[in-house]
Amino acid sequence: MKQAIVQEKILRPLNGFVMLAIVVLGFIISTVAFVFGIIYMEIGLSASGTLMFMAGMVGWALFGTVSAGLKIIRPNEARVFTLFGDYYGTVKVPGFHFVNPFCISFSPTYNAAKEDAKQKAKEAAKQGGTSLSLATAPKSVSLKTQTLDNKRQKVNDILGNPIIIGAIVIWHVENPTRAVFSVENYHEYLGIQTDSTIRNAARLYPYDTFCEDESDASVKERTLRGSALEIADTMKDELQKRVEDAGLVIEEVRITHLAYAEEIAAAMLQRQQAEAIIAARKKIVDGAVGMVKMAIDKLGEDDIVILDEERKAAMVSNLLVVLCGNRDAQPIVNSGSIY
């Protein structure tokens, strides 16, 4: 059963500077009442002194509680508030604001950093007896564009060849409410979904095609090496569908590393070299045949030399050896008869 999605509610908080002035004034009045209460009790006005003393104490407690509602929101950040366990609202406007003092900023990244700091403190205490202070991670949700480096991972392409592929994801939080309440930790969620998406996409395509005939339709097939941009766009679309419920937007996916795994890299390099040599030889042979045909046709057009079939075959053989050889030809000049 799919969980219900919490609808985002934008808060319109009060001006924090106005409330700060009220809180400061309240602390001053409470302090004055507390001091005069003590003075009145010392001079014998117990009733008035006690009343003013209690009013000062209550004022301190009241305005101390109210001051907890003063919050600072930085640009491109948002705070998601809960009130006694229920979703209260989200503030996206940067500035100095005042909200319900009983609201709590909820952020999974803050909770994760806090737990990690506690774990490190326990380990440090066991080893050296020195405890570490807890990390003060921000309780806000960043709306800035961020980059996730997926590192390098080994996968198999559609042909079963092991390859090493790495990618980065450029993303940002669009709906902080969903990012906080739809998943446990949206940073970890995005990382896991990125791993899965890249693996699934890499398994659908070959690393490269090996085809001698360039007119073959299989050459037009998308490959990881030849169609990296198109495949990255496919990864982006698939990843966006997976993280949409978490309020995240995928701006771009880029393949940063692509290579054969070490165990087959040498063999694949030899194969590529062989394919290149075959393709080059084919070009040389096609050109040599065209040049031989052109030479025979030119000689026959103007009746420069009349060659029978046997002499034509010898001429063709010699020209092909000269044109297709790997080394420069060493001709033998016949100073006598042509035959």
CORNORTA-V567556 format. One record per residue. N is the residue number from 1. RES is the residue in one letter. PSI is psi in radians with two decimals (NA if undefined). BURIAL is + if it has 9 or more other ideal C-beta (glycine too) atoms within 8 Angstrom, else -. Layout:
n	res	psi	burial
N	RES	PSI	BURIAL
N	RES	PSI	BURIAL
This chain:
n	res	psi	burial
1	M	2.21	-
2	K	2.37	-
3	Q	2.65	-
4	A	2.44	-
5	I	2.23	-
6	V	2.19	+
7	Q	2.35	-
8	E	2.37	+
9	K	2.02	+
10	I	2.17	-
11	L	2.58	+
12	R	1.46	-
13	P	2.85	+
14	L	2.82	-
15	N	2.19	-
16	G	-0.55	+
17	F	-0.64	-
18	V	-0.79	+
19	M	-0.59	+
20	L	-0.70	+
21	A	-0.72	-
22	I	-0.73	+
23	V	-0.76	+
24	V	-0.77	-
25	L	-0.70	-
26	G	-0.70	+
27	F	-0.67	+
28	I	-0.82	-
29	I	-0.73	+
30	S	-0.68	+
31	T	-0.74	+
32	V	-0.77	+
33	A	-0.70	+
34	F	-0.76	+
35	V	-0.81	+
36	F	-0.53	+
37	G	-0.74	+
38	I	-0.71	+
39	I	-0.78	+
40	Y	-0.67	+
41	M	-0.54	+
42	E	-0.52	-
43	I	0.10	-
44	G	-0.10	-
45	L	1.30	-
46	S	-0.76	-
47	A	-0.90	-
48	S	-0.69	+
49	G	-0.77	+
50	T	-0.72	+
51	L	-0.79	+
52	M	-0.61	+
53	F	-0.81	+
54	M	-0.65	+
55	A	-0.69	+
56	G	-0.73	+
57	M	-0.78	+
58	V	-0.69	+
59	G	-0.75	+
60	W	-0.82	+
61	A	-0.71	-
62	L	-0.90	+
63	F	-0.42	+
64	G	-0.67	-
65	T	-0.72	-
66	V	-0.63	+
67	S	-0.36	+
68	A	-0.28	-
69	G	-0.04	+
70	L	2.11	+
71	K	2.54	+
72	I	2.19	-
73	I	2.07	+
74	R	2.82	-
75	P	2.50	-
76	N	0.61	-
77	E	2.80	+
78	A	2.70	+
79	R	2.32	+
80	V	2.12	+
81	F	2.48	+
82	T	2.59	+
83	L	1.90	+
84	F	0.76	-
85	G	-0.21	-
86	D	2.64	-
87	Y	2.22	+
88	Y	-0.72	+
89	G	3.05	+
90	T	2.37	+
91	V	2.13	+
92	K	-0.26	-
93	V	2.16	-
94	P	2.62	-
95	G	-2.90	-
96	F	2.00	+
97	H	2.91	+
98	F	2.22	+
99	V	3.13	+
100	N	2.14	-
101	P	-0.28	+
102	F	-0.01	-
103	C	2.61	+
104	I	2.29	-
105	S	2.21	+
106	F	2.19	+
107	S	2.15	+
108	P	-0.53	+
109	T	-0.63	+
110	Y	-0.76	+
111	N	-0.69	-
112	A	-0.74	+
113	A	-0.62	+
114	K	-0.76	+
115	E	-0.69	-
116	D	-0.69	+
117	A	-0.67	+
118	K	-0.73	+
119	Q	-0.73	-
120	K	-0.62	+
121	A	-0.68	+
122	K	-0.74	-
123	E	-0.71	-
124	A	-0.64	+
125	A	-0.62	+
126	K	-0.61	-
127	Q	-0.90	-
128	G	-0.06	-
129	G	0.20	-
130	T	2.18	-
131	S	2.60	-
132	L	2.57	-
133	S	2.59	-
134	L	2.51	-
135	A	2.40	-
136	T	1.24	-
137	A	2.58	+
138	P	2.49	+
139	K	0.02	-
140	S	2.90	+
141	V	2.13	+
142	S	2.30	+
143	L	0.14	+
144	K	2.76	-
145	T	2.24	-
146	Q	2.83	-
147	T	2.26	-
148	L	2.07	+
149	D	1.96	-
150	N	0.02	+
151	K	-2.79	-
152	R	2.41	-
153	Q	2.63	+
154	K	2.21	-
155	V	2.97	+
156	N	2.35	-
157	D	-3.03	+
158	I	-0.39	-
159	L	-0.02	-
160	G	0.09	-
161	N	2.27	+
162	P	2.26	+
163	I	2.77	+
164	I	2.14	+
165	I	2.47	+
166	G	2.62	+
167	A	2.78	+
168	I	2.62	+
169	V	2.20	+
170	I	2.13	+
171	W	2.95	+
172	H	2.83	+
173	V	2.14	+
174	E	-0.68	-
175	N	1.65	-
176	P	-0.48	+
177	T	-0.81	+
178	R	-0.69	+
179	A	-0.57	+
180	V	-0.74	+
181	F	-0.33	-
182	S	-0.52	+
183	V	2.84	-
184	E	-0.85	-
185	N	1.91	+
186	Y	-0.42	+
187	H	-0.86	+
188	E	-0.67	+
189	Y	-0.78	+
190	L	-0.71	+
191	G	-0.75	+
192	I	-0.75	-
193	Q	-0.58	+
194	T	-0.77	+
195	D	-0.86	+
196	S	-0.73	+
197	T	-0.78	+
198	I	-0.70	+
199	R	-0.80	+
200	N	-0.69	+
201	A	-0.71	+
202	A	-0.51	+
203	R	-0.17	+
204	L	-0.14	-
205	Y	2.65	+
206	P	2.73	+
207	Y	-0.78	+
208	D	2.84	+
209	T	2.54	+
210	F	1.65	-
211	C	2.24	-
212	E	-0.57	-
213	D	1.92	-
214	E	-0.34	-
215	S	-0.09	-
216	D	2.48	-
217	A	-0.43	-
218	S	-0.38	-
219	V	-0.52	+
220	K	-0.07	-
221	E	2.48	-
222	R	2.35	-
223	T	2.79	+
224	L	-0.60	+
225	R	-0.70	-
226	G	-0.34	-
227	S	0.80	+
228	A	-0.69	+
229	L	-0.77	-
230	E	-0.71	-
231	I	-0.60	+
232	A	-0.65	+
233	D	-0.67	+
234	T	-0.74	+
235	M	-0.71	+
236	K	-0.81	+
237	D	-0.75	-
238	E	-0.73	+
239	L	-0.63	+
240	Q	-0.70	+
241	K	-0.59	-
242	R	-0.57	+
243	V	0.10	+
244	E	-0.68	-
245	D	-0.33	-
246	A	0.10	+
247	G	0.39	+
248	L	2.63	+
249	V	2.19	-
250	I	2.00	+
251	E	-0.68	-
252	E	2.57	-
253	V	2.25	+
254	R	2.32	-
255	I	2.05	+
256	T	-0.37	-
257	H	2.36	+
258	L	2.09	+
259	A	2.79	-
260	Y	2.65	+
261	A	2.75	+
262	E	-0.59	-
263	E	-0.36	-
264	I	0.06	+
265	A	-0.75	+
266	A	-0.75	-
267	A	-0.71	-
268	M	-0.55	+
269	L	-0.74	-
270	Q	-0.66	-
271	R	-0.75	+
272	Q	-0.69	+
273	Q	-0.73	-
274	A	-0.74	-
275	E	-0.68	+
276	A	-0.70	-
277	I	-0.75	-
278	I	-0.75	+
279	A	-0.69	+
280	A	-0.74	-
281	R	-0.68	+
282	K	-0.74	+
283	K	-0.73	-
284	I	-0.77	+
285	V	-0.76	+
286	D	-0.74	-
287	G	-0.68	+
288	A	-0.74	+
289	V	-0.72	+
290	G	-0.70	-
291	M	-0.70	+
292	V	-0.79	+
293	K	-0.74	-
294	M	-0.69	-
295	A	-0.78	+
296	I	-0.72	+
297	D	-0.70	-
298	K	-0.72	+
299	L	-0.60	+
300	G	-0.47	-
301	E	-0.78	-
302	D	0.18	-
303	D	0.68	-
304	I	-0.84	-
305	V	2.26	-
306	I	1.99	-
307	L	2.36	+
308	D	-3.13	-
309	E	-0.63	-
310	E	-0.73	-
311	R	-0.62	-
312	K	-0.73	+
313	A	-0.71	-
314	A	-0.71	-
315	M	-0.75	+
316	V	-0.76	+
317	S	-0.80	-
318	N	-0.77	-
319	L	-0.70	+
320	L	-0.66	+
321	V	-0.74	+
322	V	-0.79	-
323	L	-0.54	+
324	C	-0.08	+
325	G	2.70	-
326	N	-0.32	-
327	R	2.83	-
328	D	2.43	-
329	A	2.56	-
330	Q	1.55	-
331	P	2.65	-
332	I	2.04	-
333	V	2.17	-
334	N	1.92	-
335	S	-0.06	-
336	G	-2.32	-
337	S	2.66	-
338	I	-0.47	-
339	Y	NA	-
